[in-house]
């Protein structure tokens, strides 16, 4: 891979990251990922623990569907 191909690939990845960020910002008004029923949140005296298990599963399923559509 020469420098030109690497540069083009980095530009495409950067634009893809920007696009994903914009989509997440737009969808955050409608869907509250990270605060779905089933996400684990434990608050104690000295700190708190938060693990968004259901949000991780939802993101994984959506990304799997998108990747399957693009790989066909």
Backbone as CSV, one residue per row, in Angstrom:
resi,resn,N_x,N_y,N_z,CA_x,CA_y,CA_z,C_x,C_y,C_z
1,UNK,0.864,-1.173,0.000,0.000,0.000,0.000,0.906,1.230,0.000
2,UNK,0.726,2.081,-0.981,1.556,3.275,-1.029,0.890,4.415,-0.252
3,UNK,1.568,5.544,-0.191,1.079,6.672,0.595,-0.228,7.243,0.103
4,UNK,-0.446,7.229,-1.202,-1.681,7.781,-1.758,-2.891,6.949,-1.330
5,UNK,-2.765,5.644,-1.421,-3.876,4.770,-1.031,-4.159,4.887,0.460
6,UNK,-3.103,4.953,1.257,-3.268,5.092,2.702,-3.958,6.410,3.035
7,UNK,-3.559,7.481,2.369,-4.190,8.779,2.599,-5.663,8.773,2.253
8,UNK,-6.005,8.168,1.117,-7.419,8.087,0.716,-8.223,7.273,1.719
9,UNK,-7.638,6.169,2.192,-8.334,5.326,3.155,-8.574,6.089,4.460
10,UNK,-7.597,6.845,4.924,-7.758,7.614,6.161,-8.814,8.713,5.998
11,UNK,-8.871,9.332,4.835,-9.900,10.346,4.583,-11.283,9.713,4.617
12,UNK,-11.443,8.562,3.973,-12.740,7.876,3.960,-13.131,7.457,5.377
13,UNK,-12.190,6.933,6.152,-12.498,6.535,7.527,-12.877,7.747,8.375
14,UNK,-12.182,8.861,8.175,-12.508,10.079,8.912,-13.888,10.601,8.574
15,UNK,-14.213,10.621,7.286,-15.547,11.070,6.878,-16.626,10.125,7.402
16,UNK,-16.323,8.832,7.416,-17.266,7.862,7.969,-17.498,8.098,9.449
17,UNK,-16.426,8.401,10.198,-16.564,8.677,11.630,-17.383,9.938,11.863
18,UNK,-17.176,10.960,11.034,-17.968,12.189,11.154,-19.439,11.905,10.867
19,UNK,-19.708,11.121,9.835,-21.086,10.777,9.481,-21.762,10.000,10.604
20,UNK,-21.055,9.039,11.168,-21.622,8.267,12.285,-21.888,9.172,13.481
21,UNK,-20.987,10.092,13.750,-21.181,11.035,14.850,-22.399,11.910,14.651
22,UNK,-22.596,12.388,13.425,-23.772,13.211,13.138,-25.065,12.425,13.288
23,UNK,-25.056,11.169,12.839,-26.246,10.323,12.977,-26.551,10.079,14.451
24,UNK,-25.528,9.823,15.244,-25.743,9.589,16.677,-26.287,10.845,17.351
25,UNK,-25.749,12.005,16.977,-26.254,13.252,17.555,-27.714,13.486,17.184
26,UNK,-28.077,13.182,15.924,-29.456,13.383,15.485,-30.401,12.397,16.165
27,UNK,-29.978,11.155,16.302,-30.847,10.143,16.906,-30.953,10.275,18.420
28,UNK,-29.994,10.961,19.053,-30.028,11.075,20.508,-31.234,11.874,20.995
29,UNK,-31.853,12.653,20.098,-33.060,13.384,20.474,-34.262,12.454,20.593
30,UNK,-34.214,11.323,19.890,-35.350,10.405,19.855,-35.112,9.142,20.675
31,UNK,-33.896,8.601,20.633,-33.572,7.355,21.319,-32.486,7.647,22.348
32,UNK,-32.707,7.229,23.557,-31.758,7.494,24.628,-30.906,6.256,24.896
33,UNK,-29.939,6.009,24.005,-29.035,4.878,24.236,-28.237,5.132,25.496
34,UNK,-28.053,4.103,26.278,-27.348,4.247,27.533,-28.290,4.360,28.711
35,UNK,-29.560,4.556,28.431,-30.552,4.645,29.497,-31.756,3.768,29.194
36,UNK,-31.507,2.623,28.569,-32.583,1.703,28.242,-32.896,0.817,29.440
37,UNK,-34.119,0.293,29.506,-34.431,-0.661,30.572,-33.517,-1.879,30.445
38,UNK,-32.929,-2.301,31.524,-32.014,-3.431,31.508,-30.565,-3.013,31.637
39,UNK,-30.261,-1.739,31.428,-28.908,-1.250,31.660,-28.647,-1.253,33.169
40,UNK,-27.452,-1.643,33.541,-27.121,-1.820,34.954,-26.515,-0.533,35.504
41,UNK,-27.098,-0.019,36.580,-26.575,1.154,37.268,-26.656,0.914,38.761
42,UNK,-25.513,0.906,39.418,-25.447,0.686,40.857,-24.752,1.888,41.477
43,UNK,-25.430,2.538,42.416,-24.863,3.707,43.075,-24.632,3.379,44.542
44,UNK,-23.404,3.566,44.977,-23.053,3.319,46.366,-22.595,4.593,47.041
45,UNK,-22.102,4.446,48.284,-21.645,5.617,49.033,-20.379,6.217,48.420
46,UNK,-19.486,5.351,47.981,-18.174,5.809,47.534,-18.019,5.882,46.022
47,UNK,-19.052,5.592,45.297,-18.939,5.645,43.848,-20.127,4.985,43.186
48,UNK,-20.022,4.855,41.891,-21.110,4.233,41.150,-20.539,3.364,40.040
49,UNK,-21.363,2.420,39.574,-20.988,1.510,38.507,-22.112,1.521,37.489
50,UNK,-21.740,1.692,36.227,-22.738,1.746,35.168,-22.272,0.877,34.020
51,UNK,-23.119,-0.060,33.587,-22.812,-0.897,32.433,-24.049,-0.989,31.558
52,UNK,-24.014,-0.361,30.374,-25.195,-0.347,29.498,-25.309,-1.618,28.666
53,UNK,-25.631,-2.738,29.294,-25.644,-4.042,28.622,-26.679,-4.089,27.500
54,UNK,-27.876,-3.593,27.745,-28.929,-3.639,26.725,-28.586,-2.697,25.572
55,UNK,-28.030,-1.543,25.880,-27.616,-0.614,24.821,-26.524,-1.238,23.951
56,UNK,-25.595,-1.964,24.563,-24.539,-2.641,23.800,-25.132,-3.695,22.874
57,UNK,-26.118,-4.425,23.358,-26.759,-5.456,22.534,-27.494,-4.819,21.363
58,UNK,-28.203,-3.723,21.601,-28.942,-3.042,20.532,-27.972,-2.528,19.466
59,UNK,-26.893,-1.891,19.881,-25.903,-1.384,18.931,-25.280,-2.531,18.144
60,UNK,-24.993,-3.634,18.807,-24.393,-4.793,18.140,-25.326,-5.369,17.079
61,UNK,-26.603,-5.489,17.397,-27.563,-6.035,16.442,-27.713,-5.105,15.241
62,UNK,-27.822,-3.817,15.492,-27.977,-2.852,14.394,-26.743,-2.865,13.497
63,UNK,-25.542,-2.853,14.084,-24.323,-2.889,13.280,-24.190,-4.199,12.510
64,UNK,-24.614,-5.305,13.093,-24.567,-6.588,12.394,-25.481,-6.576,11.170
65,UNK,-26.676,-6.009,11.326,-27.599,-5.917,10.200,-27.021,-5.034,9.099
66,UNK,-26.469,-3.889,9.476,-25.880,-2.978,8.486,-24.713,-3.636,7.771
67,UNK,-23.840,-4.316,8.499,-22.682,-4.971,7.868,-23.129,-6.086,6.934
68,UNK,-24.171,-6.834,7.305,-24.677,-7.884,6.432,-25.272,-7.320,5.143
69,UNK,-25.903,-6.155,5.231,-26.456,-5.537,4.039,-25.358,-5.064,3.092
70,UNK,-24.266,-4.536,3.624,-23.172,-4.049,2.791,-22.302,-5.164,2.229
71,UNK,-22.274,-6.317,2.891,-21.416,-7.416,2.432,-22.087,-8.265,1.362
72,UNK,-23.315,-8.001,1.014,-24.008,-8.793,0.001,-23.782,-8.237,-1.365
